[in-house]
Amino acid sequence: MPKLPVVSGKKIVKALAKFGFELDHQTGSHLILRQREHPHRRVTVPNHKVIAKGTLNEIIKETGLTRENFTKALK
């Protein structure tokens, strides 16, 4: 299992856009993304400069992606 990188909320949003997620709305400093295609998953991403490892791990789980796919999308 690859090590999780240190990323910002904006980088996460860019990576998830490659998998069909788009910004639905923003509440405070949290960005709510929604998947365009079925199953229309919703994911909340904090718009912070550094996302905690546990938070990043949960975001990856909620999207249904693997760590490998997510880290490849960051590049």
Contact map, one row per residue, 1 for C-alpha under 8 A:
111000000000000000000000000000000000000000000000000000000000000000110000000
111100000000000000000000000000000000000000000000000000000000000000110000000
111110000000000000000000000000000000000000000000000000000000000000000000000
011111000000000000000000000000000000000000000000000010000000000000100010000
001111100000000000000000000000000000000000000000000000000000000000000010000
000111110000000000000000000000000000000000000000011110000000000000000000000
000011111011000000000000000000000000000000000000111000000000000000000000000
000001111111000000000000000000000000000000000011111000000000000000000000000
000000111111100000000000000000000000000000001111111000000000000000000000000
000000011111110000000000000000000000000000000011000000000000000000000000000
000000111111111000000000000000000000000000000000000000000000000000000000010
000000111111111100000000000000000000000000001000000000000000000000000000010
000000001111111110001100000000001000000000001000000000000000000000000000000
000000000111111111000000000000000000000000000000000000000000000000000000010
000000000011111111100000000000000000000000000000000000000000000000000100110
000000000001111111111100000000000000000000000000000000000000000000000100100
000000000000111111111100000000000000000000000000000000000000000000000000000
000000000000011111111000000000000000000000000000000000000000000000000000100
000000000000001111111000000000000010000000000000000000000000000000000000000
000000000000000111111100000000000011100000000000000000000000000000000000000
000000000000100111111110000000001111000000000000000000000000000000000000000
000000000000100110011111000000001111000000000000000000000000000000000000000
000000000000000000001111110000111100000000000000000000000000000000000000000
000000000000000000000111110000111100000000000000000000000000000000000000000
000000000000000000000011111000111000000000000000000000000000000000000000000
000000000000000000000011111111110000000000000000000000000000000000000000000
000000000000000000000000111111110000000000000000000000000000000000000000000
000000000000000000000000011111000000000000000000000000000000000000000000000
000000000000000000000000011111100000000000000111000000000000000000000000000
000000000000000000000000011111110000000000011110000000000000000000000000000
000000000000000000000011111011111000000000011110000000000000000000000000000
000000000000000000000011111001111100000001111000000000000000000000000000000
000000000000100000001111100000111110000001111000000000000000000000000000000
000000000000000000001111000000011111000111100000000000000000000000000000000
000000000000000000111100000000001111111111000000000000000000000000000000000
000000000000000000011100000000000111110100000000000000000000000000000000000
000000000000000000010000000000000011111100000000000000000000000000000000000
000000000000000000000000000000000011111110000000000000000000000000000000000
000000000000000000000000000000000010111110000000000000000000000000000000000
000000000000000000000000000000000111111111000000000000000000000000000000000
000000000000000000000000000000000110011111100000000000000000011000000000000
000000000000000000000000000000011110000111110000000000000000011000000000000
000000000000000000000000000000011100000011111000000000000010011000000000000
000000000000000000000000000001111000000001111100000000000010000000000000000
000000001001100000000000000001111000000000111110000000000010000000000000000
000000001000000000000000000011100000000000011111001000000000000000000000000
000000011100000000000000000011100000000000001111100000000000000000000000000
000000011100000000000000000010000000000000000111111000000000000000000000000
000000111000000000000000000000000000000000000011111000000000000000000000000
000001111000000000000000000000000000000000000001111100000000000000000000000
000001111000000000000000000000000000000000000101111110110000000000000000000
000001000000000000000000000000000000000000000000011111110000000000000000000
000101000000000000000000000000000000000000000000001111111000000000000000000
000000000000000000000000000000000000000000000000000111111100000000000000000
000000000000000000000000000000000000000000000000001111111110000000000000000
000000000000000000000000000000000000000000000000001111111111000000000000000
000000000000000000000000000000000000000000000000000011111111100000000000000
000000000000000000000000000000000000000000000000000001111111110000000000000
000000000000000000000000000000000000000000111000000000111111111000000000000
000000000000000000000000000000000000000000000000000000011111111111100100000
000000000000000000000000000000000000000000000000000000001111111111000000000
000000000000000000000000000000000000000011100000000000000111111110000000000
000000000000000000000000000000000000000011100000000000000011111110000000000
000000000000000000000000000000000000000000000000000000000001111111000000000
000000000000000000000000000000000000000000000000000000000001111111101100000
000000000000000000000000000000000000000000000000000000000001100111111100000
110100000000000000000000000000000000000000000000000000000001000011111110000
110000000000000000000000000000000000000000000000000000000000000001111111000
000000000000000000000000000000000000000000000000000000000000000011111111100
000000000000001100000000000000000000000000000000000000000001000011111111110
000110000000000000000000000000000000000000000000000000000000000000111111111
000000000000000000000000000000000000000000000000000000000000000000011111111
000000000000001101000000000000000000000000000000000000000000000000001111111
000000000011011000000000000000000000000000000000000000000000000000000111111
000000000000000000000000000000000000000000000000000000000000000000000011111
